[in-house]
């Protein structure tokens, strides 16, 4: 069974175990999937204009496809 974009999945392992979400993007060569509101990482972002301060941005990162299960 293959996981595709817009499938509803549940996370089986890791820090987000038990969370449900929709698949936003699939990376077949890396065997990873991007699930909404799962595996959120904080990244620092530079200021866009001169003299502007940088900010912390939360970005969802892909997780391995074996760590999710498709639900109906």
N, C-alpha and C positions, 0 to 999 in steps of 0.2 A: 504494500500500500504506500503510495507516494504522497507526500505533503505538498500542497500547492498553495498559491496565493489565495487569501480570503478564507482558508480553512480555519475552523475553530480547533484549538489545541489546548492541552493541559501539560504543564511542565512536570516531569517525573523525578528529576534529581537537581541538586544544587541549591543555592540560596533562595531561589524563587519556586521551590517545590510546592506543587498544589495550585499555583496560579493558573488562571485560564486567560486566553487572549486569542486575537486574530492574527494570522500570519500576514505581515506587511510585505515581505520580500523573501525570495528563496535564492540561495547561492549554491547551485548544483555542483560546481567544480570543487568547492570547499566543503560541501555536505553540511551547510549551515542554514539556519532560518532566522529571520528577524521577526520577533513577536512583540506586539504592542505592550507597553508597560512591563516588560520582563528584561532582566539584566541591564538595568539602568546604571550608567557610569557617569561620573562628573568629569567634565573637560574644561580647561581654562581657555577662554577665547580673548584674543587681543582686542583692544579698542580699535574701532574702525577709523576714527578721525584722530588727528594729531592732538595729543593732550588728553584724550578720553581714556578713562580707566577700563581695564578688562573686566570680564564677568565670568562666573562659573555657569556652565550650561550642562543640563542633564541630557544625555543621549542614550537611546536604546542600542545595545550592541547585539550582534548575532550570536546564537547559541547552536551547539551541535544538534543535528536533526535527530540523533538517537536519544536525546534527552527530552523529546516531546512526543505526545501521543495524540492522534487525531480523535476528536470527539464529535458526536452527532449534533 
